[in-house]
């Protein structure tokens, strides 16, 4: 087994790539929407009137996924799910949570390239058009 690290990630034109964190919303079709600005649950739901929004952090087996209040500001670094209103009062089964986890994982994987470590040892996605400087792989 090996470890991969990167001491610096840059764009081909030079300079470090610093993307702001985002709030991530997975929709009913499994598409990932990233918001890098302040946005409320009401603003998202205005585009999805037959859905409610819930945080991945509040989802547990045999409980319903509580809807976020309309004035809730989505937090950067958090994952949220759009859920059909018809499921708002139904408890989540293990199968439901597994399906949502797979949906989120697939959406995040499809977002871009593989994970690398940045200069602060945080995981980040490697995007096409970037170059790795100081890339090191140990076996």
OpenMM code with the backbone's topology and positions (N, CA, C; nanometers):
from openmm import Vec3, app, unit

residues = "UNK UNK UNK UNK UNK UNK UNK UNK UNK UNK UNK UNK UNK UNK UNK UNK UNK UNK UNK UNK UNK UNK UNK UNK UNK UNK UNK UNK UNK UNK UNK UNK UNK UNK UNK UNK UNK UNK UNK UNK UNK UNK UNK UNK UNK UNK UNK UNK UNK UNK UNK UNK UNK UNK UNK UNK UNK UNK UNK UNK UNK UNK UNK UNK UNK UNK UNK UNK UNK UNK UNK UNK UNK UNK UNK UNK UNK UNK UNK UNK UNK UNK UNK UNK UNK UNK UNK UNK UNK UNK UNK UNK UNK UNK UNK UNK UNK UNK UNK UNK UNK UNK UNK UNK UNK UNK UNK UNK UNK UNK UNK UNK UNK UNK UNK UNK UNK UNK UNK UNK UNK UNK UNK UNK UNK UNK UNK UNK UNK UNK UNK UNK UNK UNK UNK UNK UNK UNK UNK".split()
positions = [
    Vec3(0.0846, -0.1177, 0.0000),
    Vec3(0.0000, 0.0000, 0.0000),
    Vec3(0.0887, 0.1233, 0.0000),
    Vec3(0.0384, 0.2303, -0.0519),
    Vec3(0.1185, 0.3512, -0.0546),
    Vec3(0.0380, 0.4714, -0.0122),
    Vec3(0.1080, 0.5769, 0.0166),
    Vec3(0.0452, 0.7031, 0.0512),
    Vec3(0.0783, 0.8043, -0.0570),
    Vec3(-0.0175, 0.8866, -0.0907),
    Vec3(0.0059, 0.9927, -0.1872),
    Vec3(-0.0120, 1.1256, -0.1165),
    Vec3(0.0810, 1.2154, -0.1391),
    Vec3(0.0668, 1.3488, -0.0830),
    Vec3(0.1060, 1.4510, -0.1874),
    Vec3(0.0590, 1.5685, -0.1700),
    Vec3(0.0946, 1.6789, -0.2572),
    Vec3(0.1270, 1.7970, -0.1695),
    Vec3(0.2405, 1.8576, -0.1974),
    Vec3(0.2762, 1.9731, -0.1163),
    Vec3(0.2221, 2.1022, -0.1746),
    Vec3(0.1818, 2.0988, -0.3025),
    Vec3(0.1334, 2.2222, -0.3631),
    Vec3(0.0515, 2.1894, -0.4872),
    Vec3(-0.0626, 2.2493, -0.5028),
    Vec3(-0.1454, 2.2317, -0.6206),
    Vec3(-0.1579, 2.3670, -0.6875),
    Vec3(-0.1311, 2.3705, -0.8187),
    Vec3(-0.1375, 2.4976, -0.8910),
    Vec3(-0.2156, 2.4808, -1.0198),
    Vec3(-0.2620, 2.5916, -1.0732),
    Vec3(-0.3207, 2.5928, -1.2058),
    Vec3(-0.2064, 2.5941, -1.3062),
    Vec3(-0.2314, 2.5537, -1.4281),
    Vec3(-0.1252, 2.5534, -1.5285),
    Vec3(-0.0699, 2.6923, -1.5530),
    Vec3(-0.1464, 2.7935, -1.5264),
    Vec3(-0.0992, 2.9306, -1.5447),
    Vec3(-0.0203, 2.9801, -1.4240),
    Vec3(-0.0077, 2.8977, -1.3235),
    Vec3(0.0695, 2.9343, -1.2047),
    Vec3(-0.0192, 2.9860, -1.0939),
    Vec3(0.0342, 2.9835, -0.9748),
    Vec3(-0.0405, 3.0309, -0.8590),
    Vec3(-0.1210, 2.9205, -0.7952),
    Vec3(-0.1316, 2.9221, -0.6642),
    Vec3(-0.2073, 2.8170, -0.5955),
    Vec3(-0.3564, 2.8281, -0.6242),
    Vec3(-0.4231, 2.7133, -0.6225),
    Vec3(-0.5670, 2.7080, -0.6425),
    Vec3(-0.6335, 2.7042, -0.5059),
    Vec3(-0.7044, 2.8069, -0.4705),
    Vec3(-0.7749, 2.8119, -0.3430),
    Vec3(-0.9230, 2.8284, -0.3712),
    Vec3(-0.9957, 2.7171, -0.3698),
    Vec3(-1.1387, 2.7244, -0.3902),
    Vec3(-1.2070, 2.7452, -0.2568),
    Vec3(-1.3031, 2.8343, -0.2515),
    Vec3(-1.3748, 2.8530, -0.1259),
    Vec3(-1.4559, 2.7283, -0.0936),
    Vec3(-1.4786, 2.7033, 0.0329),
    Vec3(-1.5626, 2.5892, 0.0685),
    Vec3(-1.7046, 2.6132, 0.0184),
    Vec3(-1.7817, 2.5075, 0.0138),
    Vec3(-1.9183, 2.5214, -0.0351),
    Vec3(-2.0133, 2.4366, 0.0479),
    Vec3(-2.1403, 2.4746, 0.0428),
    Vec3(-2.2474, 2.3907, 0.0942),
    Vec3(-2.2898, 2.3032, -0.0231),
    Vec3(-2.3055, 2.1754, -0.0002),
    Vec3(-2.3362, 2.0818, -0.1077),
    Vec3(-2.4773, 2.0279, -0.0907),
    Vec3(-2.5548, 2.0332, -0.1982),
    Vec3(-2.6917, 1.9820, -0.1979),
    Vec3(-2.7017, 1.8741, -0.3043),
    Vec3(-2.7496, 1.7557, -0.2635),
    Vec3(-2.7724, 1.6460, -0.3558),
    Vec3(-2.9220, 1.6444, -0.3859),
    Vec3(-2.9565, 1.6548, -0.5156),
    Vec3(-3.0985, 1.6604, -0.5508),
    Vec3(-3.1562, 1.5198, -0.5688),
    Vec3(-3.2825, 1.5113, -0.6062),
    Vec3(-3.3514, 1.3829, -0.6168),
    Vec3(-3.2903, 1.2918, -0.7223),
    Vec3(-3.2311, 1.3506, -0.8248),
    Vec3(-3.1687, 1.2718, -0.9315),
    Vec3(-3.0231, 1.2373, -0.9011),
    Vec3(-2.9725, 1.2808, -0.7877),
    Vec3(-2.8357, 1.2505, -0.7498),
    Vec3(-2.7331, 1.3498, -0.8001),
    Vec3(-2.7785, 1.4635, -0.8518),
    Vec3(-2.6843, 1.5668, -0.8974),
    Vec3(-2.6393, 1.6500, -0.7786),
    Vec3(-2.5140, 1.6905, -0.7839),
    Vec3(-2.4553, 1.7719, -0.6786),
    Vec3(-2.4614, 1.9190, -0.7177),
    Vec3(-2.5126, 2.0015, -0.6259),
    Vec3(-2.5158, 2.1466, -0.6444),
    Vec3(-2.4325, 2.2075, -0.5325),
    Vec3(-2.3353, 2.2900, -0.5703),
    Vec3(-2.2494, 2.3535, -0.4709),
    Vec3(-2.2807, 2.5017, -0.4637),
    Vec3(-2.2896, 2.5509, -0.3423),
    Vec3(-2.3181, 2.6916, -0.3183),
    Vec3(-2.2025, 2.7512, -0.2403),
    Vec3(-2.1319, 2.8429, -0.3044),
    Vec3(-2.0161, 2.9069, -0.2412),
    Vec3(-2.0511, 3.0468, -0.1927),
    Vec3(-2.1785, 3.0701, -0.1759),
    Vec3(-2.2277, 3.1965, -0.1236),
    Vec3(-2.3364, 3.1656, -0.0215),
    Vec3(-2.3720, 3.2647, 0.0552),
    Vec3(-2.4747, 3.2477, 0.1577),
    Vec3(-2.6081, 3.2189, 0.0901),
    Vec3(-2.6697, 3.1084, 0.1287),
    Vec3(-2.7999, 3.0721, 0.0720),
    Vec3(-2.8834, 3.0048, 0.1803),
    Vec3(-3.0126, 3.0312, 0.1768),
    Vec3(-3.1023, 2.9731, 0.2768),
    Vec3(-3.1776, 2.8542, 0.2185),
    Vec3(-3.2337, 2.7745, 0.3078),
    Vec3(-3.3152, 2.6612, 0.2653),
    Vec3(-3.4315, 2.7090, 0.1789),
    Vec3(-3.4932, 2.8210, 0.2156),
    Vec3(-3.6068, 2.8732, 0.1386),
    Vec3(-3.5682, 2.9052, -0.0058),
    Vec3(-3.4481, 2.9582, -0.0254),
    Vec3(-3.4043, 2.9913, -0.1615),
    Vec3(-3.3885, 2.8658, -0.2463),
    Vec3(-3.3380, 2.7608, -0.1875),
    Vec3(-3.3237, 2.6352, -0.2619),
    Vec3(-3.4597, 2.5729, -0.2880),
    Vec3(-3.5444, 2.5731, -0.1851),
    Vec3(-3.6760, 2.5108, -0.1995),
    Vec3(-3.7679, 2.5858, -0.2946),
    Vec3(-3.7407, 2.7137, -0.3182),
    Vec3(-3.8220, 2.7876, -0.4143),
    Vec3(-3.8089, 2.7280, -0.5548),
    Vec3(-3.6997, 2.6586, -0.5797),
    Vec3(-3.6790, 2.5926, -0.7092),
    Vec3(-3.7270, 2.4476, -0.7083),
    Vec3(-3.7589, 2.3977, -0.5900),
    Vec3(-3.8009, 2.2577, -0.5734),
    Vec3(-3.9229, 2.2523, -0.4807),
    Vec3(-4.0394, 2.2976, -0.5273),
    Vec3(-4.1565, 2.3119, -0.4392),
    Vec3(-4.2131, 2.1806, -0.3848),
    Vec3(-4.1809, 2.0674, -0.4452),
    Vec3(-4.2334, 1.9395, -0.3967),
    Vec3(-4.1315, 1.8644, -0.3115),
    Vec3(-4.0349, 1.9396, -0.2599),
    Vec3(-3.9276, 1.8789, -0.1801),
    Vec3(-3.9110, 1.9525, -0.0484),
    Vec3(-3.8378, 1.8891, 0.0400),
    Vec3(-3.7884, 1.9569, 0.1599),
    Vec3(-3.6394, 1.9313, 0.1670),
    Vec3(-3.5709, 2.0117, 0.2457),
    Vec3(-3.4256, 2.0042, 0.2556),
    Vec3(-3.3876, 1.9562, 0.3944),
    Vec3(-3.2956, 1.8613, 0.4009),
    Vec3(-3.2486, 1.8136, 0.5306),
    Vec3(-3.0970, 1.7990, 0.5277),
    Vec3(-3.0394, 1.8040, 0.6456),
    Vec3(-2.8952, 1.7919, 0.6609),
    Vec3(-2.8573, 1.6453, 0.6766),
    Vec3(-2.7477, 1.6053, 0.6136),
    Vec3(-2.6995, 1.4681, 0.6279),
    Vec3(-2.6675, 1.4375, 0.7740),
    Vec3(-2.6306, 1.5397, 0.8503),
    Vec3(-2.5941, 1.5199, 0.9907),
    Vec3(-2.7116, 1.4814, 1.0801),
    Vec3(-2.8332, 1.5063, 1.0355),
    Vec3(-2.9499, 1.4797, 1.1199),
    Vec3(-3.0241, 1.3525, 1.0803),
    Vec3(-2.9701, 1.2787, 0.9860),
    Vec3(-3.0395, 1.1605, 0.9354),
    Vec3(-2.9950, 1.0366, 1.0125),
    Vec3(-3.0909, 0.9676, 1.0741),
    Vec3(-3.0623, 0.8456, 1.1487),
    Vec3(-3.1676, 0.7395, 1.1163),
    Vec3(-3.1302, 0.6149, 1.1357),
    Vec3(-3.2198, 0.5026, 1.1075),
    Vec3(-3.3410, 0.5082, 1.2002),
    Vec3(-3.4559, 0.4759, 1.1446),
    Vec3(-3.5841, 0.4674, 1.2153),
    Vec3(-3.6352, 0.6014, 1.2675),
    Vec3(-3.5880, 0.7107, 1.2112),
    Vec3(-3.6401, 0.8449, 1.2408),
    Vec3(-3.6620, 0.9171, 1.1098),
    Vec3(-3.7564, 1.0089, 1.1104),
    Vec3(-3.7738, 1.0879, 0.9888),
    Vec3(-3.6589, 1.1885, 0.9799),
    Vec3(-3.6271, 1.2285, 0.8587),
    Vec3(-3.5221, 1.3286, 0.8376),
    Vec3(-3.5869, 1.4651, 0.8574),
    Vec3(-3.5507, 1.5353, 0.9639),
    Vec3(-3.6182, 1.6619, 0.9930),
    Vec3(-3.5875, 1.7688, 0.8880),
    Vec3(-3.6918, 1.8379, 0.8424),
    Vec3(-3.6698, 1.9446, 0.7443),
    Vec3(-3.6009, 2.0644, 0.8097),
    Vec3(-3.5183, 2.1302, 0.7320),
    Vec3(-3.4536, 2.2516, 0.7810),
    Vec3(-3.5541, 2.3661, 0.7809),
    Vec3(-3.5452, 2.4556, 0.8771),
    Vec3(-3.6317, 2.5746, 0.8747),
    Vec3(-3.6012, 2.6587, 0.7510),
    Vec3(-3.7004, 2.7287, 0.7037),
    Vec3(-3.6850, 2.8095, 0.5823),
    Vec3(-3.5713, 2.9108, 0.5940),
    Vec3(-3.5494, 2.9652, 0.7126),
    Vec3(-3.4461, 3.0681, 0.7281),
    Vec3(-3.3076, 3.0101, 0.7605),
    Vec3(-3.2957, 2.8779, 0.7584),
    Vec3(-3.1663, 2.8144, 0.7873),
    Vec3(-3.0659, 2.8492, 0.6766),
    Vec3(-2.9508, 2.9004, 0.7161),
    Vec3(-2.8437, 2.9297, 0.6213),
    Vec3(-2.7568, 2.8044, 0.6096),
    Vec3(-2.7409, 2.7557, 0.4883),
    Vec3(-2.6608, 2.6364, 0.4672),
    Vec3(-2.5154, 2.6639, 0.5051),
    Vec3(-2.4547, 2.5671, 0.5704),
    Vec3(-2.3183, 2.5809, 0.6205),
    Vec3(-2.2185, 2.5227, 0.5214),
    Vec3(-2.1103, 2.5956, 0.4979),
    Vec3(-2.0053, 2.5461, 0.4099),
    Vec3(-1.9466, 2.4182, 0.4682),
    Vec3(-1.9170, 2.3238, 0.3796),
    Vec3(-1.8588, 2.1967, 0.4228),
    Vec3(-1.9620, 2.0916, 0.4591),
    Vec3(-2.0893, 2.1284, 0.4601),
    Vec3(-2.1957, 2.0345, 0.4962),
    Vec3(-2.2642, 1.9806, 0.3707),
    Vec3(-2.3209, 1.8609, 0.3836),
    Vec3(-2.3971, 1.8000, 0.2744),
    Vec3(-2.5437, 1.7985, 0.3136),
    Vec3(-2.6267, 1.8371, 0.2187),
    Vec3(-2.7713, 1.8424, 0.2379),
    Vec3(-2.8382, 1.7604, 0.1285),
    Vec3(-2.9581, 1.7109, 0.1585),
    Vec3(-3.0343, 1.6339, 0.0622),
    Vec3(-3.1698, 1.6986, 0.0385),
    Vec3(-3.2095, 1.7047, -0.0882),
    Vec3(-3.3474, 1.7365, -0.1217),
    Vec3(-3.4237, 1.6050, -0.1132),
    Vec3(-3.5336, 1.6062, -0.0411),
    Vec3(-3.6143, 1.4862, -0.0223),
    Vec3(-3.7573, 1.5168, -0.0671),
    Vec3(-3.8276, 1.4176, -0.1222),
    Vec3(-3.9672, 1.4409, -0.1608),
    Vec3(-4.0540, 1.4659, -0.0374),
    Vec3(-4.1455, 1.5614, -0.0490),
    Vec3(-4.2357, 1.5920, 0.0626),
    Vec3(-4.3119, 1.4685, 0.1103),
    Vec3(-4.3390, 1.3772, 0.0184),
    Vec3(-4.4144, 1.2568, 0.0544),
    Vec3(-4.3407, 1.1701, 0.1571),
    Vec3(-4.2115, 1.1903, 0.1732),
    Vec3(-4.1339, 1.1104, 0.2694),
    Vec3(-4.1030, 1.1863, 0.3981),
    Vec3(-4.1581, 1.3045, 0.4136),
    Vec3(-4.1206, 1.3887, 0.5273),
    Vec3(-4.1590, 1.3298, 0.6633),
    Vec3(-4.2627, 1.2485, 0.6685),
    Vec3(-4.3056, 1.1914, 0.7962),
    Vec3(-4.2697, 1.0441, 0.8114),
    Vec3(-4.2049, 0.9876, 0.7095),
    Vec3(-4.1697, 0.8458, 0.7154),
    Vec3(-4.0312, 0.8276, 0.7771),
    Vec3(-4.0166, 0.7295, 0.8646),
    Vec3(-3.8834, 0.7034, 0.9206),
    Vec3(-3.7897, 0.6475, 0.8130),
    Vec3(-3.6641, 0.6834, 0.8244),
    Vec3(-3.5646, 0.6362, 0.7291),
    Vec3(-3.5197, 0.4953, 0.7676),
    Vec3(-3.5189, 0.4077, 0.6702),
    Vec3(-3.4695, 0.2718, 0.6940),
    Vec3(-3.3194, 0.2686, 0.6661),
    Vec3(-3.2581, 0.1593, 0.7035),
    Vec3(-3.1170, 0.1402, 0.6728),
    Vec3(-3.0961, 0.1456, 0.5217),
    Vec3(-3.1875, 0.0863, 0.4463),
    Vec3(-3.1776, 0.0879, 0.3002),
    Vec3(-3.1880, 0.2305, 0.2458),
    Vec3(-3.2763, 0.3113, 0.3052),
    Vec3(-3.2883, 0.4512, 0.2631),
    Vec3(-3.1572, 0.5258, 0.2831),
    Vec3(-3.0979, 0.5095, 0.4020),
    Vec3(-2.9723, 0.5788, 0.4320),
    Vec3(-2.8593, 0.5303, 0.3434),
    Vec3(-2.8553, 0.4009, 0.3157),
    Vec3(-2.7520, 0.3483, 0.2258),
    Vec3(-2.7689, 0.4058, 0.0848),
    Vec3(-2.8927, 0.4119, 0.0381),
    Vec3(-2.9180, 0.4680, -0.0954),
    Vec3(-2.8760, 0.6148, -0.1011),
    Vec3(-2.9036, 0.6917, 0.0044),
    Vec3(-2.8626, 0.8322, 0.0081),
    Vec3(-2.7107, 0.8452, 0.0148),
    Vec3(-2.6460, 0.7583, 0.0906),
    Vec3(-2.4996, 0.7619, 0.0990),
    Vec3(-2.4371, 0.7311, -0.0365),
    Vec3(-2.4924, 0.6334, -0.1071),
    Vec3(-2.4411, 0.6000, -0.2403),
    Vec3(-2.4650, 0.7154, -0.3364),
    Vec3(-2.5821, 0.7768, -0.3275),
    Vec3(-2.6142, 0.8904, -0.4135),
    Vec3(-2.5155, 1.0053, -0.3891),
    Vec3(-2.4877, 1.0344, -0.2632),
    Vec3(-2.3951, 1.1433, -0.2301),
    Vec3(-2.2534, 1.1090, -0.2747),
    Vec3(-2.2119, 0.9857, -0.2498),
    Vec3(-2.0775, 0.9435, -0.2878),
    Vec3(-2.0585, 0.9511, -0.4387),
    Vec3(-2.1568, 0.9043, -0.5130),
    Vec3(-2.1502, 0.9096, -0.6589),
    Vec3(-2.1456, 1.0536, -0.7072),
    Vec3(-2.2287, 1.1392, -0.6477),
    Vec3(-2.2298, 1.2805, -0.6873),
    Vec3(-2.0952, 1.3460, -0.6610),
    Vec3(-2.0359, 1.3175, -0.5458),
    Vec3(-1.9052, 1.3745, -0.5126),
    Vec3(-1.7962, 1.3188, -0.6025),
    Vec3(-1.8025, 1.1891, -0.6347),
    Vec3(-1.7022, 1.1289, -0.7228),
    Vec3(-1.7116, 1.1849, -0.8637),
    Vec3(-1.8333, 1.2110, -0.9098),
    Vec3(-1.8526, 1.2637, -1.0446),
    Vec3(-1.8157, 1.4100, -1.0561),
    Vec3(-1.8006, 1.4747, -0.9419),
    Vec3(-1.7705, 1.6180, -0.9399),
    Vec3(-1.6394, 1.6469, -1.0114),
    Vec3(-1.5404, 1.5655, -0.9919),
    Vec3(-1.4100, 1.5924, -1.0519),
    Vec3(-1.3166, 1.4754, -1.0291),
    Vec3(-1.1900, 1.5045, -1.0265),
    Vec3(-1.0874, 1.4028, -1.0227),
    Vec3(-1.0635, 1.3433, -0.8862),
    Vec3(-0.9511, 1.2725, -0.8728),
    Vec3(-0.9194, 1.2026, -0.7488),
    Vec3(-0.8853, 1.2977, -0.6355),
    Vec3(-0.8856, 1.2438, -0.5157),
    Vec3(-0.8507, 1.3219, -0.3976),
    Vec3(-0.6998, 1.3302, -0.3819),
    Vec3(-0.6517, 1.4479, -0.3446),
    Vec3(-0.5107, 1.4683, -0.3108),
    Vec3(-0.5051, 1.5510, -0.1834),
    Vec3(-0.3894, 1.5564, -0.1222),
    Vec3(-0.3710, 1.6398, -0.0044),
    Vec3(-0.3127, 1.7734, -0.0472),
    Vec3(-0.3659, 1.8819, 0.0058),
    Vec3(-0.3087, 2.0132, -0.0235),
    Vec3(-0.1940, 2.0416, 0.0728),
    Vec3(-0.1384, 2.1618, 0.0626),
    Vec3(-0.0210, 2.1945, 0.1438),
    Vec3(-0.0497, 2.1937, 0.2934),
    Vec3(-0.1765, 2.2022, 0.3320),
    Vec3(-0.2143, 2.1973, 0.4735),
    Vec3(-0.2627, 2.0588, 0.5157),
    Vec3(-0.2353, 1.9598, 0.4307),
    Vec3(-0.2728, 1.8214, 0.4552),
    Vec3(-0.4237, 1.8010, 0.4648),
    Vec3(-0.4984, 1.8824, 0.3885),
    Vec3(-0.6431, 1.8642, 0.3784),
    Vec3(-0.6730, 1.7954, 0.2458),
    Vec3(-0.7713, 1.7059, 0.2462),
    Vec3(-0.8103, 1.6414, 0.1218),
    Vec3(-0.8794, 1.7410, 0.0305),
    Vec3(-0.8476, 1.7330, -0.0965),
    Vec3(-0.9156, 1.8160, -0.1959),
    Vec3(-0.9198, 1.7391, -0.3266),
    Vec3(-1.0034, 1.7805, -0.4177),
    Vec3(-1.0153, 1.7164, -0.5472),
    Vec3(-0.9090, 1.7707, -0.6421),
    Vec3(-0.8506, 1.6823, -0.7220),
    Vec3(-0.7564, 1.7221, -0.8256),
    Vec3(-0.8367, 1.7402, -0.9529),
    Vec3(-0.8344, 1.8595, -1.0106),
    Vec3(-0.9133, 1.8911, -1.1291),
    Vec3(-0.8262, 1.8897, -1.2532),
    Vec3(-0.8848, 1.8556, -1.3661),
    Vec3(-0.8133, 1.8613, -1.4937),
    Vec3(-0.7600, 2.0027, -1.5136),
    Vec3(-0.6415, 2.0152, -1.5652),
    Vec3(-0.5815, 2.1465, -1.5864),
    Vec3(-0.4917, 2.1900, -1.4717),
    Vec3(-0.4842, 2.1125, -1.3668),
    Vec3(-0.3956, 2.1448, -1.2553),
    Vec3(-0.2658, 2.0667, -1.2716),
    Vec3(-0.1615, 2.1157, -1.2122),
    Vec3(-0.0349, 2.0436, -1.2050),
    Vec3(0.0006, 2.0242, -1.0583),
    Vec3(0.0573, 1.9119, -1.0284),
    Vec3(0.1027, 1.8867, -0.8923),
    Vec3(0.2506, 1.9198, -0.8845),
    Vec3(0.2865, 2.0041, -0.7908),
    Vec3(0.4265, 2.0338, -0.7667),
    Vec3(0.4629, 1.9745, -0.6313),
    Vec3(0.5775, 1.9086, -0.6250),
    Vec3(0.6177, 1.8469, -0.4996),
    Vec3(0.5393, 1.7195, -0.4710),
    Vec3(0.4820, 1.6607, -0.5744),
    Vec3(0.4057, 1.5370, -0.5585),
    Vec3(0.4975, 1.4261, -0.5105),
    Vec3(0.4524, 1.3511, -0.4154),
    Vec3(0.5339, 1.2450, -0.3592),
    Vec3(0.4466, 1.1239, -0.3359),
    Vec3(0.4953, 1.0097, -0.3723),
    Vec3(0.4240, 0.8853, -0.3454),
    Vec3(0.5201, 0.7911, -0.2748),
    Vec3(0.4771, 0.7392, -0.1640),
    Vec3(0.5623, 0.6457, -0.0904),
    Vec3(0.4970, 0.5088, -0.0892),
    Vec3(0.5780, 0.4069, -0.0983),
    Vec3(0.5264, 0.2701, -0.0967),
    Vec3(0.5509, 0.2045, 0.0363),
] * unit.nanometer
topology = app.Topology()
chain = topology.addChain("A")
for resn in residues:
    res = topology.addResidue(resn, chain)
    for name in ("N", "CA", "C"):
        topology.addAtom(name, app.Element.getBySymbol(name[0]), res)
